[in-house]
């Protein structure tokens, strides 16, 4: 027998209350997808053109002497460069002495070394900035005259670089002949020098007659 006292039709408010969590979850998923897509689009649009140059002094350099390299990295933009790495791997015949960022650099870099490779790292390099670094290397004392030493530094970042052809800078130095130094003259005893005085006097005396 049908129960005429109970209605099987639920109010519209009750149906909405039951569906609300599912609708809210779907909206949340759409918002997350849209946010991730926007972030990825911004990352894809970012670009930072890094340019590296290097100079070495002195040139030529004597075996066993130090060579000082000045490295410059510039961010030509148009965006900031994220997680920048600048590496300088010394060629065979050179040993790393020291590596140091310029204290007046506009961006903060840390420096480390592994073997004969110097590394400089920065979490961000701002658009338009230029930073410089100094690397000192010792030339092997056994290198022959005329040896050419080419040292290359390379910069990179996590940001897309539209012009990777200028990411490296090189300096070539020629090894000169070993320093001859100051020749050593044999010591002359004082008695010999004193004994030469009358001899010189006699020679001049005879010349004056």
C-alpha positions in Angstrom: 0.0 0.0 0.0 1.4 3.4 -1.0 2.4 5.7 1.8 0.6 8.9 0.8 2.2 10.8 3.8 5.8 10.8 2.4 6.9 12.7 -0.7 9.6 11.1 -2.9 10.4 14.4 -4.6 13.4 16.2 -3.0 13.6 20.0 -2.8 15.8 21.8 -5.3 18.0 23.1 -2.4 18.7 19.6 -1.2 19.8 18.5 -4.7 22.2 21.5 -5.0 23.6 20.8 -1.5 24.4 17.3 -2.6 26.1 18.4 -5.9 28.0 21.4 -4.5 31.2 19.5 -3.5 31.5 17.9 -6.9 31.0 21.3 -8.6 33.5 23.0 -6.3 36.0 20.2 -7.0 35.6 20.6 -10.8 36.0 24.4 -10.5 39.2 23.9 -8.4 40.7 21.6 -11.0 40.0 24.1 -13.8 41.6 26.9 -11.8 44.8 24.8 -11.2 45.0 23.8 -14.9 44.6 27.5 -15.9 47.2 28.7 -13.4 49.8 26.0 -14.5 49.2 26.8 -18.1 49.7 30.5 -17.5 53.0 29.9 -15.6 54.3 27.6 -18.3 53.3 30.2 -21.0 55.2 32.9 -19.1 58.3 30.6 -18.7 58.2 29.8 -22.4 58.0 33.5 -23.3 61.0 34.4 -21.1 64.3 34.8 -22.8 67.8 35.9 -21.6 70.7 36.4 -24.1 73.9 35.7 -22.1 77.2 36.9 -23.6 80.6 36.0 -22.3 84.0 37.6 -23.0 87.5 36.8 -21.7 91.0 38.5 -21.6 94.3 37.1 -20.4 97.4 38.9 -19.1 100.4 38.8 -19.6 100.8 37.7 -23.1 103.3 36.1 -23.7 103.7 34.4 -20.4 106.9 32.7 -19.1 106.8 29.0 -17.9 106.1 28.8 -14.2 104.5 32.3 -14.1 100.9 33.2 -13.4 98.3 34.2 -16.0 95.4 36.4 -14.9 92.1 36.1 -16.7 89.2 38.6 -16.6 85.9 37.1 -17.5 82.8 39.2 -18.3 79.2 37.9 -18.5 76.3 40.1 -19.6 72.6 39.5 -19.7 71.2 41.2 -22.8 67.7 40.3 -21.9 64.9 40.8 -22.5 64.2 38.8 -19.3 66.1 38.0 -16.1 68.2 34.9 -16.3 67.4 32.2 -13.7 70.1 29.9 -12.2 73.1 31.2 -14.0 76.3 29.1 -14.2 79.6 30.4 -15.5 82.4 27.8 -15.8 86.1 28.2 -16.7 87.9 24.9 -17.4 91.6 25.5 -17.7 93.6 23.9 -20.6 96.2 21.2 -20.1 99.5 22.9 -18.9 97.8 25.3 -16.4 96.8 24.9 -12.7 94.1 26.9 -11.0 95.4 29.3 -8.3 92.3 31.3 -7.4 88.9 32.4 -8.6 86.9 35.4 -7.4 83.8 37.4 -8.4 84.2 41.2 -8.6 82.9 42.6 -5.2 81.1 45.4 -7.1 79.1 43.0 -9.3 75.4 44.0 -9.4 74.4 40.3 -9.1 75.3 37.9 -6.3 77.6 35.0 -7.4 79.2 32.2 -5.4 82.4 30.7 -6.5 83.6 27.1 -6.3 86.4 25.0 -7.9 86.8 21.4 -8.8 90.3 20.4 -10.0 91.3 23.0 -12.6 87.7 24.2 -13.3 86.4 27.4 -11.7 82.6 27.8 -11.4 80.4 30.8 -10.5 76.7 30.5 -9.7 73.8 32.9 -9.3 70.1 32.3 -8.6 69.2 35.2 -10.8 71.0 37.7 -13.1 68.9 40.7 -13.9 68.2 41.9 -17.4 70.8 44.4 -18.5 73.4 43.5 -15.8 77.1 42.8 -16.4 79.3 40.9 -14.0 83.1 40.3 -14.0 85.3 37.6 -12.5 89.0 37.0 -12.0 90.7 33.6 -12.5 94.4 33.2 -11.8 96.2 30.2 -13.3 99.8 29.1 -13.1 101.6 28.0 -16.3 103.5 24.7 -16.1 107.3 25.3 -15.8 107.9 22.4 -18.3 106.0 23.9 -21.2 108.2 24.7 -24.2 108.5 28.1 -25.8 105.8 28.7 -28.4 103.1 26.6 -26.7 99.6 28.1 -27.3 97.2 28.0 -24.3 93.5 28.6 -25.2 91.2 29.1 -22.2 87.4 29.2 -22.7 84.7 30.2 -20.2 81.0 29.4 -20.9 77.8 30.8 -19.4 74.3 29.2 -19.2 71.0 29.5 -17.4 67.6 27.8 -17.0 66.1 30.6 -19.1 65.9 30.2 -22.8 68.8 31.9 -24.6 67.8 33.1 -28.1 71.5 33.6 -29.1 73.7 30.8 -27.8 76.5 31.6 -30.2 77.9 34.2 -27.8 77.7 32.1 -24.6 81.5 31.4 -24.6 84.6 33.6 -24.5 88.2 32.5 -25.1 91.7 33.9 -24.6 94.8 32.5 -26.2 98.2 33.0 -24.6 101.7 32.2 -26.0 104.4 30.7 -23.7 107.6 32.6 -24.0 111.2 31.5 -23.4 112.1 30.8 -19.7 113.3 33.8 -17.8 117.1 33.9 -18.0 117.3 35.9 -14.7 120.3 37.9 -13.6 123.7 36.4 -14.4 125.8 35.5 -11.4 129.3 37.0 -11.5 132.1 35.3 -9.5 133.0 37.1 -6.3 136.4 38.9 -6.4 138.4 38.8 -3.2 139.1 42.2 -1.6 142.8 41.5 -1.6 142.9 41.2 -5.3 141.0 44.4 -5.8 143.5 46.2 -3.4 146.4 44.7 -5.3 145.1 46.1 -8.6 145.3 49.7 -7.3 149.0 50.2 -7.7 149.0 48.4 -11.1 146.4 50.8 -12.4 148.3 53.7 -11.0 151.5 52.6 -12.7 149.7 52.2 -16.1 148.3 55.7 -15.9 151.6 57.1 -14.7 153.4 55.7 -17.8 150.7 56.9 -20.1 151.2 60.4 -18.7 155.0 60.5 -19.4 
